């Protein structure tokens, strides 16, 4: 795996972890009736999921570029 792909995988994981924390906070605030704060955390979670998806896509592209160039060099 290329260094760039590994970095994107790590960033994707970090954003998923942040999203999970925001979802837990949203659930906690929703249960206590603090809907505005719950909505804020839900919105933040969506932002982190968007960034996680971006990094996962970039990691996949990096894999294809890295392995595609190896395949071409090997005559595949």
mmCIF file of the N, C-alpha and C atoms, coordinates in Angstrom:
data_MODEL
# 
_entry.id   MODEL 
# 
loop_
_atom_site.group_PDB 
_atom_site.id 
_atom_site.type_symbol 
_atom_site.label_atom_id 
_atom_site.label_alt_id 
_atom_site.label_comp_id 
_atom_site.label_asym_id 
_atom_site.label_entity_id 
_atom_site.label_seq_id 
_atom_site.pdbx_PDB_ins_code 
_atom_site.Cartn_x 
_atom_site.Cartn_y 
_atom_site.Cartn_z 
_atom_site.occupancy 
_atom_site.B_iso_or_equiv 
_atom_site.pdbx_formal_charge 
_atom_site.auth_seq_id 
_atom_site.auth_comp_id 
_atom_site.auth_asym_id 
_atom_site.auth_atom_id 
_atom_site.pdbx_PDB_model_num 
ATOM 1   N N  . UNK A 1 1  ? 0.858   -1.173 0.000   1.00 0.00 ? 1  UNK A N  1 
ATOM 2   C CA . UNK A 1 1  ? 0.000   0.000  0.000   1.00 0.00 ? 1  UNK A CA 1 
ATOM 3   C C  . UNK A 1 1  ? 0.895   1.224  0.000   1.00 0.00 ? 1  UNK A C  1 
ATOM 4   N N  . UNK A 1 2  ? 0.508   2.190  -0.789  1.00 0.00 ? 2  UNK A N  1 
ATOM 5   C CA . UNK A 1 2  ? 1.299   3.413  -0.851  1.00 0.00 ? 2  UNK A CA 1 
ATOM 6   C C  . UNK A 1 2  ? 1.121   4.213  0.438   1.00 0.00 ? 2  UNK A C  1 
ATOM 7   N N  . UNK A 1 3  ? 2.098   5.055  0.705   1.00 0.00 ? 3  UNK A N  1 
ATOM 8   C CA . UNK A 1 3  ? 2.029   5.915  1.892   1.00 0.00 ? 3  UNK A CA 1 
ATOM 9   C C  . UNK A 1 3  ? 0.805   6.820  1.827   1.00 0.00 ? 3  UNK A C  1 
ATOM 10  N N  . UNK A 1 4  ? 0.522   7.316  0.624   1.00 0.00 ? 4  UNK A N  1 
ATOM 11  C CA . UNK A 1 4  ? -0.628  8.214  0.443   1.00 0.00 ? 4  UNK A CA 1 
ATOM 12  C C  . UNK A 1 4  ? -1.940  7.480  0.752   1.00 0.00 ? 4  UNK A C  1 
ATOM 13  N N  . UNK A 1 5  ? -2.074  6.246  0.281   1.00 0.00 ? 5  UNK A N  1 
ATOM 14  C CA . UNK A 1 5  ? -3.292  5.475  0.554   1.00 0.00 ? 5  UNK A CA 1 
ATOM 15  C C  . UNK A 1 5  ? -3.435  5.227  2.053   1.00 0.00 ? 5  UNK A C  1 
ATOM 16  N N  . UNK A 1 6  ? -2.331  4.878  2.705   1.00 0.00 ? 6  UNK A N  1 
ATOM 17  C CA . UNK A 1 6  ? -2.370  4.627  4.151   1.00 0.00 ? 6  UNK A CA 1 
ATOM 18  C C  . UNK A 1 6  ? -2.814  5.877  4.913   1.00 0.00 ? 6  UNK A C  1 
ATOM 19  N N  . UNK A 1 7  ? -2.306  7.039  4.491   1.00 0.00 ? 7  UNK A N  1 
ATOM 20  C CA . UNK A 1 7  ? -2.700  8.292  5.150   1.00 0.00 ? 7  UNK A CA 1 
ATOM 21  C C  . UNK A 1 7  ? -4.194  8.554  4.968   1.00 0.00 ? 7  UNK A C  1 
ATOM 22  N N  . UNK A 1 8  ? -4.709  8.298  3.781   1.00 0.00 ? 8  UNK A N  1 
ATOM 23  C CA . UNK A 1 8  ? -6.144  8.503  3.545   1.00 0.00 ? 8  UNK A CA 1 
ATOM 24  C C  . UNK A 1 8  ? -6.979  7.519  4.366   1.00 0.00 ? 8  UNK A C  1 
ATOM 25  N N  . UNK A 1 9  ? -6.528  6.279  4.473   1.00 0.00 ? 9  UNK A N  1 
ATOM 26  C CA . UNK A 1 9  ? -7.249  5.310  5.300   1.00 0.00 ? 9  UNK A CA 1 
ATOM 27  C C  . UNK A 1 9  ? -7.284  5.770  6.763   1.00 0.00 ? 9  UNK A C  1 
ATOM 28  N N  . UNK A 1 10 ? -6.148  6.264  7.254   1.00 0.00 ? 10 UNK A N  1 
ATOM 29  C CA . UNK A 1 10 ? -6.089  6.753  8.636   1.00 0.00 ? 10 UNK A CA 1 
ATOM 30  C C  . UNK A 1 10 ? -7.028  7.932  8.846   1.00 0.00 ? 10 UNK A C  1 
ATOM 31  N N  . UNK A 1 11 ? -7.028  8.864  7.893   1.00 0.00 ? 11 UNK A N  1 
ATOM 32  C CA . UNK A 1 11 ? -7.920  10.031 8.003   1.00 0.00 ? 11 UNK A CA 1 
ATOM 33  C C  . UNK A 1 11 ? -9.388  9.603  7.946   1.00 0.00 ? 11 UNK A C  1 
ATOM 34  N N  . UNK A 1 12 ? -9.702  8.647  7.083   1.00 0.00 ? 12 UNK A N  1 
ATOM 35  C CA . UNK A 1 12 ? -11.086 8.157  7.002   1.00 0.00 ? 12 UNK A CA 1 
ATOM 36  C C  . UNK A 1 12 ? -11.505 7.565  8.345   1.00 0.00 ? 12 UNK A C  1 
ATOM 37  N N  . UNK A 1 13 ? -10.628 6.769  8.941   1.00 0.00 ? 13 UNK A N  1 
ATOM 38  C CA . UNK A 1 13 ? -10.937 6.161  10.238  1.00 0.00 ? 13 UNK A CA 1 
ATOM 39  C C  . UNK A 1 13 ? -11.141 7.221  11.318  1.00 0.00 ? 13 UNK A C  1 
ATOM 40  N N  . UNK A 1 14 ? -10.282 8.227  11.321  1.00 0.00 ? 14 UNK A N  1 
ATOM 41  C CA . UNK A 1 14 ? -10.415 9.303  12.310  1.00 0.00 ? 14 UNK A CA 1 
ATOM 42  C C  . UNK A 1 14 ? -11.760 10.011 12.166  1.00 0.00 ? 14 UNK A C  1 
ATOM 43  N N  . UNK A 1 15 ? -12.151 10.298 10.935  1.00 0.00 ? 15 UNK A N  1 
ATOM 44  C CA . UNK A 1 15 ? -13.425 10.990 10.727  1.00 0.00 ? 15 UNK A CA 1 
ATOM 45  C C  . UNK A 1 15 ? -14.605 10.106 11.114  1.00 0.00 ? 15 UNK A C  1 
ATOM 46  N N  . UNK A 1 16 ? -14.519 8.808  10.861  1.00 0.00 ? 16 UNK A N  1 
ATOM 47  C CA . UNK A 1 16 ? -15.589 7.901  11.297  1.00 0.00 ? 16 UNK A CA 1 
ATOM 48  C C  . UNK A 1 16 ? -15.688 7.887  12.830  1.00 0.00 ? 16 UNK A C  1 
ATOM 49  N N  . UNK A 1 17 ? -14.550 7.887  13.494  1.00 0.00 ? 17 UNK A N  1 
ATOM 50  C CA . UNK A 1 17 ? -14.549 7.920  14.962  1.00 0.00 ? 17 UNK A CA 1 
ATOM 51  C C  . UNK A 1 17 ? -15.168 9.214  15.484  1.00 0.00 ? 17 UNK A C  1 
ATOM 52  N N  . UNK A 1 18 ? -14.822 10.332 14.860  1.00 0.00 ? 18 UNK A N  1 
ATOM 53  C CA . UNK A 1 18 ? -15.408 11.617 15.269  1.00 0.00 ? 18 UNK A CA 1 
ATOM 54  C C  . UNK A 1 18 ? -16.929 11.603 15.026  1.00 0.00 ? 18 UNK A C  1 
ATOM 55  N N  . UNK A 1 19 ? -17.335 11.060 13.896  1.00 0.00 ? 19 UNK A N  1 
ATOM 56  C CA . UNK A 1 19 ? -18.769 10.988 13.595  1.00 0.00 ? 19 UNK A CA 1 
ATOM 57  C C  . UNK A 1 19 ? -19.489 10.153 14.642  1.00 0.00 ? 19 UNK A C  1 
ATOM 58  N N  . UNK A 1 20 ? -18.896 9.034  15.029  1.00 0.00 ? 20 UNK A N  1 
ATOM 59  C CA . UNK A 1 20 ? -19.524 8.171  16.040  1.00 0.00 ? 20 UNK A CA 1 
ATOM 60  C C  . UNK A 1 20 ? -19.685 8.917  17.364  1.00 0.00 ? 20 UNK A C  1 
ATOM 61  N N  . UNK A 1 21 ? -18.661 9.670  17.754  1.00 0.00 ? 21 UNK A N  1 
ATOM 62  C CA . UNK A 1 21 ? -18.767 10.445 19.006  1.00 0.00 ? 21 UNK A CA 1 
ATOM 63  C C  . UNK A 1 21 ? -19.893 11.475 18.914  1.00 0.00 ? 21 UNK A C  1 
ATOM 64  N N  . UNK A 1 22 ? -19.995 12.144 17.769  1.00 0.00 ? 22 UNK A N  1 
ATOM 65  C CA . UNK A 1 22 ? -21.061 13.139 17.609  1.00 0.00 ? 22 UNK A CA 1 
ATOM 66  C C  . UNK A 1 22 ? -22.443 12.466 17.612  1.00 0.00 ? 22 UNK A C  1 
ATOM 67  N N  . UNK A 1 23 ? -22.564 11.302 17.016  1.00 0.00 ? 23 UNK A N  1 
ATOM 68  C CA . UNK A 1 23 ? -23.844 10.587 17.045  1.00 0.00 ? 23 UNK A CA 1 
ATOM 69  C C  . UNK A 1 23 ? -24.220 10.201 18.480  1.00 0.00 ? 23 UNK A C  1 
ATOM 70  N N  . UNK A 1 24 ? -23.226 9.738  19.262  1.00 0.00 ? 24 UNK A N  1 
ATOM 71  C CA . UNK A 1 24 ? -23.516 9.402  20.666  1.00 0.00 ? 24 UNK A CA 1 
ATOM 72  C C  . UNK A 1 24 ? -23.966 10.632 21.438  1.00 0.00 ? 24 UNK A C  1 
ATOM 73  N N  . UNK A 1 25 ? -23.285 11.758 21.196  1.00 0.00 ? 25 UNK A N  1 
ATOM 74  C CA . UNK A 1 25 ? -23.672 13.010 21.857  1.00 0.00 ? 25 UNK A CA 1 
ATOM 75  C C  . UNK A 1 25 ? -25.068 13.441 21.417  1.00 0.00 ? 25 UNK A C  1 
ATOM 76  N N  . UNK A 1 26 ? -25.361 13.312 20.136  1.00 0.00 ? 26 UNK A N  1 
ATOM 77  C CA . UNK A 1 26 ? -26.692 13.678 19.634  1.00 0.00 ? 26 UNK A CA 1 
ATOM 78  C C  . UNK A 1 26 ? -27.761 12.835 20.319  1.00 0.00 ? 26 UNK A C  1 
ATOM 79  N N  . UNK A 1 27 ? -27.502 11.540 20.439  1.00 0.00 ? 27 UNK A N  1 
ATOM 80  C CA . UNK A 1 27 ? -28.478 10.657 21.096  1.00 0.00 ? 27 UNK A CA 1 
ATOM 81  C C  . UNK A 1 27 ? -28.683 11.048 22.555  1.00 0.00 ? 27 UNK A C  1 
ATOM 82  N N  . UNK A 1 28 ? -27.585 11.341 23.243  1.00 0.00 ? 28 UNK A N  1 
ATOM 83  C CA . UNK A 1 28 ? -27.667 11.723 24.658  1.00 0.00 ? 28 UNK A CA 1 
ATOM 84  C C  . UNK A 1 28 ? -28.484 13.009 24.822  1.00 0.00 ? 28 UNK A C  1 
ATOM 85  N N  . UNK A 1 29 ? -28.216 14.000 23.999  1.00 0.00 ? 29 UNK A N  1 
ATOM 86  C CA . UNK A 1 29 ? -28.924 15.273 24.109  1.00 0.00 ? 29 UNK A CA 1 
ATOM 87  C C  . UNK A 1 29 ? -30.388 15.139 23.681  1.00 0.00 ? 29 UNK A C  1 
ATOM 88  N N  . UNK A 1 30 ? -30.632 14.307 22.694  1.00 0.00 ? 30 UNK A N  1 
ATOM 89  C CA . UNK A 1 30 ? -32.013 14.080 22.257  1.00 0.00 ? 30 UNK A CA 1 
ATOM 90  C C  . UNK A 1 30 ? -32.823 13.447 23.386  1.00 0.00 ? 30 UNK A C  1 
ATOM 91  N N  . UNK A 1 31 ? -32.236 12.465 24.049  1.00 0.00 ? 31 UNK A N  1 
ATOM 92  C CA . UNK A 1 31 ? -32.919 11.799 25.165  1.00 0.00 ? 31 UNK A CA 1 
ATOM 93  C C  . UNK A 1 31 ? -33.258 12.771 26.290  1.00 0.00 ? 31 UNK A C  1 
ATOM 94  N N  . UNK A 1 32 ? -32.393 13.768 26.507  1.00 0.00 ? 32 UNK A N  1 
ATOM 95  C CA . UNK A 1 32 ? -32.638 14.723 27.592  1.00 0.00 ? 32 UNK A CA 1 
ATOM 96  C C  . UNK A 1 32 ? -33.490 15.907 27.132  1.00 0.00 ? 32 UNK A C  1 
ATOM 97  N N  . UNK A 1 33 ? -33.935 15.876 25.858  1.00 0.00 ? 33 UNK A N  1 
ATOM 98  C CA . UNK A 1 33 ? -34.818 16.920 25.365  1.00 0.00 ? 33 UNK A CA 1 
ATOM 99  C C  . UNK A 1 33 ? -34.105 18.156 24.857  1.00 0.00 ? 33 UNK A C  1 
ATOM 100 N N  . UNK A 1 34 ? -32.793 18.106 24.767  1.00 0.00 ? 34 UNK A N  1 
ATOM 101 C CA . UNK A 1 34 ? -32.019 19.244 24.276  1.00 0.00 ? 34 UNK A CA 1 
ATOM 102 C C  . UNK A 1 34 ? -31.839 19.067 22.769  1.00 0.00 ? 34 UNK A C  1 
ATOM 103 N N  . UNK A 1 35 ? -32.915 19.335 22.034  1.00 0.00 ? 35 UNK A N  1 
ATOM 104 C CA . UNK A 1 35 ? -32.967 19.029 20.606  1.00 0.00 ? 35 UNK A CA 1 
ATOM 105 C C  . UNK A 1 35 ? -32.047 19.901 19.760  1.00 0.00 ? 35 UNK A C  1 
ATOM 106 N N  . UNK A 1 36 ? -31.850 21.138 20.168  1.00 0.00 ? 36 UNK A N  1 
ATOM 107 C CA . UNK A 1 36 ? -30.973 22.017 19.392  1.00 0.00 ? 36 UNK A CA 1 
ATOM 108 C C  . UNK A 1 36 ? -29.533 21.509 19.439  1.00 0.00 ? 36 UNK A C  1 
ATOM 109 N N  . UNK A 1 37 ? -29.076 21.136 20.620  1.00 0.00 ? 37 UNK A N  1 
ATOM 110 C CA . UNK A 1 37 ? -27.718 20.595 20.750  1.00 0.00 ? 37 UNK A CA 1 
ATOM 111 C C  . UNK A 1 37 ? -27.617 19.253 20.040  1.00 0.00 ? 37 UNK A C  1 
ATOM 112 N N  . UNK A 1 38 ? -28.661 18.450 20.127  1.00 0.00 ? 38 UNK A N  1 
ATOM 113 C CA . UNK A 1 38 ? -28.675 17.160 19.425  1.00 0.00 ? 38 UNK A CA 1 
ATOM 114 C C  . UNK A 1 38 ? -28.538 17.378 17.918  1.00 0.00 ? 38 UNK A C  1 
ATOM 115 N N  . UNK A 1 39 ? -29.256 18.356 17.406  1.00 0.00 ? 39 UNK A N  1 
ATOM 116 C CA . UNK A 1 39 ? -29.186 18.652 15.968  1.00 0.00 ? 39 UNK A CA 1 
ATOM 117 C C  . UNK A 1 39 ? -27.794 19.134 15.575  1.00 0.00 ? 39 UNK A C  1 
ATOM 118 N N  . UNK A 1 40 ? -27.181 19.925 16.431  1.00 0.00 ? 40 UNK A N  1 
ATOM 119 C CA . UNK A 1 40 ? -25.820 20.404 16.159  1.00 0.00 ? 40 UNK A CA 1 
ATOM 120 C C  . UNK A 1 40 ? -24.865 19.216 16.044  1.00 0.00 ? 40 UNK A C  1 
ATOM 121 N N  . UNK A 1 41 ? -24.952 18.284 16.980  1.00 0.00 ? 41 UNK A N  1 
ATOM 122 C CA . UNK A 1 41 ? -24.064 17.114 16.943  1.00 0.00 ? 41 UNK A CA 1 
ATOM 123 C C  . UNK A 1 41 ? -24.372 16.222 15.735  1.00 0.00 ? 41 UNK A C  1 
ATOM 124 N N  . UNK A 1 42 ? -25.629 16.078 15.398  1.00 0.00 ? 42 UNK A N  1 
ATOM 125 C CA . UNK A 1 42 ? -25.993 15.279 14.224  1.00 0.00 ? 42 UNK A CA 1 
ATOM 126 C C  . UNK A 1 42 ? -25.422 15.910 12.957  1.00 0.00 ? 42 UNK A C  1 
ATOM 127 N N  . UNK A 1 43 ? -25.491 17.219 12.877  1.00 0.00 ? 43 UNK A N  1 
ATOM 128 C CA . UNK A 1 43 ? -24.941 17.927 11.712  1.00 0.00 ? 43 UNK A CA 1 
ATOM 129 C C  . UNK A 1 43 ? -23.419 17.758 11.654  1.00 0.00 ? 43 UNK A C  1 
ATOM 130 N N  . UNK A 1 44 ? -22.767 17.871 12.793  1.00 0.00 ? 44 UNK A N  1 
ATOM 131 C CA . UNK A 1 44 ? -21.318 17.675 12.840  1.00 0.00 ? 44 UNK A CA 1 
ATOM 132 C C  . UNK A 1 44 ? -20.943 16.260 12.420  1.00 0.00 ? 44 UNK A C  1 
ATOM 133 N N  . UNK A 1 45 ? -21.748 15.286 12.848  1.00 0.00 ? 45 UNK A N  1 
ATOM 134 C CA . UNK A 1 45 ? -21.497 13.893 12.461  1.00 0.00 ? 45 UNK A CA 1 
ATOM 135 C C  . UNK A 1 45 ? -21.569 13.731 10.957  1.00 0.00 ? 45 UNK A C  1 
ATOM 136 N N  . UNK A 1 46 ? -22.542 14.371 10.338  1.00 0.00 ? 46 UNK A N  1 
ATOM 137 C CA . UNK A 1 46 ? -22.674 14.291 8.882   1.00 0.00 ? 46 UNK A CA 1 
ATOM 138 C C  . UNK A 1 46 ? -21.453 14.886 8.179   1.00 0.00 ? 46 UNK A C  1 
ATOM 139 N N  . UNK A 1 47 ? -20.944 15.968 8.712   1.00 0.00 ? 47 UNK A N  1 
ATOM 140 C CA . UNK A 1 47 ? -19.740 16.571 8.141   1.00 0.00 ? 47 UNK A CA 1 
ATOM 141 C C  . UNK A 1 47 ? -18.551 15.621 8.203   1.00 0.00 ? 47 UNK A C  1 
ATOM 142 N N  . UNK A 1 48 ? -18.392 14.964 9.348   1.00 0.00 ? 48 UNK A N  1 
ATOM 143 C CA . UNK A 1 48 ? -17.292 14.008 9.486   1.00 0.00 ? 48 UNK A CA 1 
ATOM 144 C C  . UNK A 1 48 ? -17.485 12.815 8.544   1.00 0.00 ? 48 UNK A C  1 
ATOM 145 N N  . UNK A 1 49 ? -18.711 12.370 8.385   1.00 0.00 ? 49 UNK A N  1 
ATOM 146 C CA . UNK A 1 49 ? -18.960 11.267 7.454   1.00 0.00 ? 49 UNK A CA 1 
ATOM 147 C C  . UNK A 1 49 ? -18.626 11.668 6.025   1.00 0.00 ? 49 UNK A C  1 
ATOM 148 N N  . UNK A 1 50 ? -18.924 12.895 5.676   1.00 0.00 ? 50 UNK A N  1 
ATOM 149 C CA . UNK A 1 50 ? -18.579 13.399 4.344   1.00 0.00 ? 50 UNK A CA 1 
ATOM 150 C C  . UNK A 1 50 ? -17.063 13.356 4.139   1.00 0.00 ? 50 UNK A C  1 
ATOM 151 N N  . UNK A 1 51 ? -16.324 13.828 5.139   1.00 0.00 ? 51 UNK A N  1 
ATOM 152 C CA . UNK A 1 51 ? -14.861 13.820 5.033   1.00 0.00 ? 51 UNK A CA 1 
ATOM 153 C C  . UNK A 1 51 ? -14.317 12.393 5.019   1.00 0.00 ? 51 UNK A C  1 
ATOM 154 N N  . UNK A 1 52 ? -14.919 11.500 5.797   1.00 0.00 ? 52 UNK A N  1 
ATOM 155 C CA . UNK A 1 52 ? -14.481 10.100 5.802   1.00 0.00 ? 52 UNK A CA 1 
ATOM 156 C C  . UNK A 1 52 ? -14.669 9.476  4.429   1.00 0.00 ? 52 UNK A C  1 
ATOM 157 N N  . UNK A 1 53 ? -15.801 9.760  3.812   1.00 0.00 ? 53 UNK A N  1 
ATOM 158 C CA . UNK A 1 53 ? -16.076 9.231  2.471   1.00 0.00 ? 53 UNK A CA 1 
ATOM 159 C C  . UNK A 1 53 ? -15.059 9.777  1.468   1.00 0.00 ? 53 UNK A C  1 
ATOM 160 N N  . UNK A 1 54 ? -14.754 11.047 1.582   1.00 0.00 ? 54 UNK A N  1 
ATOM 161 C CA . UNK A 1 54 ? -13.755 11.653 0.695   1.00 0.00 ? 54 UNK A CA 1 
ATOM 162 C C  . UNK A 1 54 ? -12.410 10.925 0.829   1.00 0.00 ? 54 UNK A C  1 
ATOM 163 N N  . UNK A 1 55 ? -11.952 10.721 2.063   1.00 0.00 ? 55 UNK A N  1 
ATOM 164 C CA . UNK A 1 55 ? -10.660 10.074 2.272   1.00 0.00 ? 55 UNK A CA 1 
ATOM 165 C C  . UNK A 1 55 ? -10.688 8.609  1.820   1.00 0.00 ? 55 UNK A C  1 
ATOM 166 N N  . UNK A 1 56 ? -11.800 7.933  2.025   1.00 0.00 ? 56 UNK A N  1 
ATOM 167 C CA . UNK A 1 56 ? -11.907 6.545  1.558   1.00 0.00 ? 56 UNK A CA 1 
ATOM 168 C C  . UNK A 1 56 ? -11.825 6.482  0.040   1.00 0.00 ? 56 UNK A C  1 
ATOM 169 N N  . UNK A 1 57 ? -12.458 7.432  -0.629  1.00 0.00 ? 57 UNK A N  1 
ATOM 170 C CA . UNK A 1 57 ? -12.406 7.495  -2.087  1.00 0.00 ? 57 UNK A CA 1 
ATOM 171 C C  . UNK A 1 57 ? -10.982 7.776  -2.563  1.00 0.00 ? 57 UNK A C  1 
ATOM 172 N N  . UNK A 1 58 ? -10.318 8.714  -1.911  1.00 0.00 ? 58 UNK A N  1 
ATOM 173 C CA . UNK A 1 58 ? -8.938  9.034  -2.282  1.00 0.00 ? 58 UNK A CA 1 
ATOM 174 C C  . UNK A 1 58 ? -8.009  7.844  -2.041  1.00 0.00 ? 58 UNK A C  1 
ATOM 175 N N  . UNK A 1 59 ? -8.247  7.091  -0.978  1.00 0.00 ? 59 UNK A N  1 
ATOM 176 C CA . UNK A 1 59 ? -7.440  5.895  -0.723  1.00 0.00 ? 59 UNK A CA 1 
ATOM 177 C C  . UNK A 1 59 ? -7.640  4.876  -1.833  1.00 0.00 ? 59 UNK A C  1 
ATOM 178 N N  . UNK A 1 60 ? -8.887  4.693  -2.254  1.00 0.00 ? 60 UNK A N  1 
ATOM 179 C CA . UNK A 1 60 ? -9.174  3.745  -3.331  1.00 0.00 ? 60 UNK A CA 1 
ATOM 180 C C  . UNK A 1 60 ? -8.499  4.183  -4.623  1.00 0.00 ? 60 UNK A C  1 
ATOM 181 N N  . UNK A 1 61 ? -8.565  5.470  -4.925  1.00 0.00 ? 61 UNK A N  1 
ATOM 182 C CA . UNK A 1 61 ? -7.898  5.984  -6.130  1.00 0.00 ? 61 UNK A CA 1 
ATOM 183 C C  . UNK A 1 61 ? -6.394  5.740  -6.057  1.00 0.00 ? 61 UNK A C  1 
ATOM 184 N N  . UNK A 1 62 ? -5.832  5.981  -4.876  1.00 0.00 ? 62 UNK A N  1 
ATOM 185 C CA . UNK A 1 62 ? -4.402  5.786  -4.703  1.00 0.00 ? 62 UNK A CA 1 
ATOM 186 C C  . UNK A 1 62 ? -4.022  4.319  -4.896  1.00 0.00 ? 62 UNK A C  1 
ATOM 187 N N  . UNK A 1 63 ? -4.849  3.411  -4.399  1.00 0.00 ? 63 UNK A N  1 
ATOM 188 C CA . UNK A 1 63 ? -4.607  1.975  -4.601  1.00 0.00 ? 63 UNK A CA 1 
ATOM 189 C C  . UNK A 1 63 ? -4.602  1.650  -6.091  1.00 0.00 ? 63 UNK A C  1 
ATOM 190 N N  . UNK A 1 64 ? -5.598  2.151  -6.798  1.00 0.00 ? 64 UNK A N  1 
ATOM 191 C CA . UNK A 1 64 ? -5.695  1.866  -8.230  1.00 0.00 ? 64 UNK A CA 1 
ATOM 192 C C  . UNK A 1 64 ? -4.508  2.424  -8.994  1.00 0.00 ? 64 UNK A C  1 
ATOM 193 N N  . UNK A 1 65 ? -4.118  3.656  -8.668  1.00 0.00 ? 65 UNK A N  1 
ATOM 194 C CA . UNK A 1 65 ? -2.975  4.268  -9.343  1.00 0.00 ? 65 UNK A CA 1 
ATOM 195 C C  . UNK A 1 65 ? -1.686  3.500  -9.047  1.00 0.00 ? 65 UNK A C  1 
ATOM 196 N N  . UNK A 1 66 ? -1.520  3.117  -7.790  1.00 0.00 ? 66 UNK A N  1 
ATOM 197 C CA . UNK A 1 66 ? -0.307  2.421  -7.371  1.00 0.00 ? 66 UNK A CA 1 
ATOM 198 C C  . UNK A 1 66 ? -0.234  1.027  -7.987  1.00 0.00 ? 66 UNK A C  1 
ATOM 199 N N  . UNK A 1 67 ? -1.327  0.285  -7.890  1.00 0.00 ? 67 UNK A N  1 
ATOM 200 C CA . UNK A 1 67 ? -1.337  -1.085 -8.423  1.00 0.00 ? 67 UNK A CA 1 
ATOM 201 C C  . UNK A 1 67 ? -1.466  -1.095 -9.924  1.00 0.00 ? 67 UNK A C  1 
ATOM 202 N N  . UNK A 1 68 ? -2.140  -0.101 -10.479 1.00 0.00 ? 68 UNK A N  1 
ATOM 203 C CA . UNK A 1 68 ? -2.263  -0.011 -11.926 1.00 0.00 ? 68 UNK A CA 1 
ATOM 204 C C  . UNK A 1 68 ? -0.909  0.225  -12.570 1.00 0.00 ? 68 UNK A C  1 
ATOM 205 N N  . UNK A 1 69 ? -0.093  1.074  -11.947 1.00 0.00 ? 69 UNK A N  1 
ATOM 206 C CA . UNK A 1 69 ? 1.226   1.345  -12.515 1.00 0.00 ? 69 UNK A CA 1 
ATOM 207 C C  . UNK A 1 69 ? 2.124   0.114  -12.395 1.00 0.00 ? 69 UNK A C  1 
ATOM 208 N N  . UNK A 1 70 ? 1.971   -0.678 -11.338 1.00 0.00 ? 70 UNK A N  1 
ATOM 209 C CA . UNK A 1 70 ? 2.760   -1.897 -11.189 1.00 0.00 ? 70 UNK A CA 1 
ATOM 210 C C  . UNK A 1 70 ? 2.347   -2.921 -12.236 1.00 0.00 ? 70 UNK A C  1 
ATOM 211 N N  . UNK A 1 71 ? 1.037   -3.011 -12.487 1.00 0.00 ? 71 UNK A N  1 
ATOM 212 C CA . UNK A 1 71 ? 0.539   -3.965 -13.473 1.00 0.00 ? 71 UNK A CA 1 
ATOM 213 C C  . UNK A 1 71 ? 1.048   -3.621 -14.865 1.00 0.00 ? 71 UNK A C  1 
ATOM 214 N N  . UNK A 1 72 ? 1.055   -2.342 -15.208 1.00 0.00 ? 72 UNK A N  1 
ATOM 215 C CA . UNK A 1 72 ? 1.534   -1.891 -16.517 1.00 0.00 ? 72 UNK A CA 1 
ATOM 216 C C  . UNK A 1 72 ? 3.027   -2.170 -16.666 1.00 0.00 ? 72 UNK A C  1 
ATOM 217 N N  . UNK A 1 73 ? 3.775   -1.933 -15.589 1.00 0.00 ? 73 UNK A N  1 
ATOM 218 C CA . UNK A 1 73 ? 5.224   -2.152 -15.634 1.00 0.00 ? 73 UNK A CA 1 
ATOM 219 C C  . UNK A 1 73 ? 5.547   -3.642 -15.781 1.00 0.00 ? 73 UNK A C  1 
ATOM 220 N N  . UNK A 1 74 ? 4.690   -4.495 -15.235 1.00 0.00 ? 74 UNK A N  1 
ATOM 221 C CA . UNK A 1 74 ? 4.922   -5.937 -15.313 1.00 0.00 ? 74 UNK A CA 1 
ATOM 222 C C  . UNK A 1 74 ? 4.390   -6.517 -16.613 1.00 0.00 ? 74 UNK A C  1 
ATOM 223 N N  . UNK A 1 75 ? 3.737   -5.685 -17.410 1.00 0.00 ? 75 UNK A N  1 
ATOM 224 C CA . UNK A 1 75 ? 3.210   -6.148 -18.692 1.00 0.00 ? 75 UNK A CA 1 
ATOM 225 C C  . UNK A 1 75 ? 1.835   -6.766 -18.604 1.00 0.00 ? 75 UNK A C  1 
ATOM 226 N N  . UNK A 1 76 ? 1.096   -6.469 -17.519 1.00 0.00 ? 76 UNK A N  1 
ATOM 227 C CA . UNK A 1 76 ? -0.270  -7.002 -17.350 1.00 0.00 ? 76 UNK A CA 1 
ATOM 228 C C  . UNK A 1 76 ? -1.290  -6.066 -17.925 1.00 0.00 ? 76 UNK A C  1 
# 
